[in-house]
Amino acid sequence: YILLTAEFVATTQVLVYIGAVMVLFLFGIMLTKAPLGNAMEMTGAQWPIAAAVSVLLGGVTVCSLMAHFGSDRLVTDGPIFRTADVSDEVFSTYIIPFEAISVLLLAALIGAIVLARKD
């Protein structure tokens, strides 16, 4: 989306995915019956291996991105999109799908609360 000069959509997508991952973690914590306390030993003795693998994967990712996109330039003469135009489209042309998704998300939220609450 950044390469298509749609910064608003890119930022919104990042924020939505961050929220979705947080909700996924919360559901996983709330809905599993994990034992509390010292159920297993957590010594952290494998952190050097984890650090090495992380650095290796980061290097592979950077090298791969540079090999594919390193010499490309951003298009600067493309169409300019305004956030107001996006909101006009969402709240006029696509109002019915927007409201349908909001009702679906509300139903999912209510269902998650019903499943997670203690009786």
C-alpha positions in Angstrom: 0.0 0.0 0.0 2.9 2.3 0.6 4.2 1.8 -2.9 0.7 2.6 -4.2 0.7 5.9 -2.2 -2.1 4.7 0.0 -0.5 5.5 3.4 -3.8 5.7 5.2 -4.8 2.1 4.2 -1.3 0.8 5.1 -1.4 2.4 8.6 -4.9 1.2 9.2 -4.0 -2.3 8.2 -1.0 -2.4 10.5 -3.2 -1.1 13.4 -5.9 -3.7 12.7 -3.5 -6.6 12.6 -1.8 -5.5 15.8 -5.2 -5.4 17.5 -6.1 -8.8 16.0 -3.0 -10.4 17.3 -3.5 -9.0 20.8 -7.1 -10.3 20.8 -5.9 -13.7 19.6 -3.4 -13.9 22.5 -6.1 -12.8 25.0 -8.5 -15.4 23.8 -5.7 -18.1 24.0 -5.0 -17.1 27.5 -8.6 -16.8 28.6 -9.9 -20.0 27.0 -7.2 -22.4 27.9 -7.1 -24.0 31.3 -3.4 -23.5 31.8 -2.1 -24.4 35.3 -0.9 -21.6 37.4 2.4 -21.7 39.2 5.6 -23.5 38.5 4.3 -26.1 36.0 7.6 -26.4 34.2 11.2 -25.3 34.5 11.9 -22.1 32.6 15.7 -21.6 32.9 16.4 -19.6 29.7 19.4 -21.7 29.0 18.7 -21.7 25.3 18.8 -17.9 24.7 22.1 -17.9 22.8 20.6 -20.4 20.3 17.5 -18.3 20.0 19.5 -15.1 19.5 21.6 -16.7 16.8 18.6 -18.0 14.9 16.9 -14.6 15.2 20.0 -12.8 13.8 20.2 -15.4 11.0 16.6 -15.0 10.0 16.8 -11.3 10.2 19.9 -11.3 7.9 18.1 -13.6 5.4 15.1 -11.4 5.4 17.1 -8.2 4.8 19.2 -9.9 2.1 16.1 -11.2 0.4 14.4 -7.8 0.5 17.4 -6.0 -0.8 17.8 -8.5 -3.7 14.2 -8.1 -4.8 13.5 -4.4 -4.0 16.9 -2.8 -3.4 17.2 -0.9 -6.8 13.5 0.0 -7.2 12.4 3.6 -6.8 9.1 4.8 -5.4 6.8 6.2 -8.0 6.4 9.9 -7.3 4.2 11.0 -10.2 1.2 8.6 -9.5 -2.2 9.7 -8.4 -2.6 11.3 -5.0 -5.3 9.8 -2.7 -6.9 11.8 0.0 -8.2 10.3 3.3 -11.4 12.2 2.8 -12.0 10.4 -0.5 -11.6 7.1 1.2 -14.0 8.0 4.0 -16.5 9.3 1.5 -16.4 6.0 -0.3 -16.6 3.9 2.9 -19.5 5.8 4.4 -21.6 6.3 1.2 -21.0 3.6 -1.4 -20.0 0.8 1.0 -22.1 1.7 4.0 -24.1 -1.6 4.0 -21.0 -3.9 4.0 -19.4 -1.7 6.6 -22.4 -2.0 8.9 -22.7 -5.7 8.2 -19.1 -6.2 9.3 -19.6 -4.1 12.4 -22.6 -6.3 13.4 -20.6 -9.5 12.7 -17.7 -8.2 14.9 -20.1 -7.3 17.7 -21.6 -10.8 17.6 -18.2 -12.3 17.7 -17.3 -10.1 20.7 -20.5 -11.1 22.6 -19.8 -14.8 21.8 -16.3 -14.5 23.1 -17.5 -12.9 26.3 -20.1 -15.7 26.8 -17.5 -18.4 26.2 -14.8 -16.9 28.5 -16.9 -15.8 31.5 -17.0 -18.0 34.6 -20.3 -19.4 35.7 
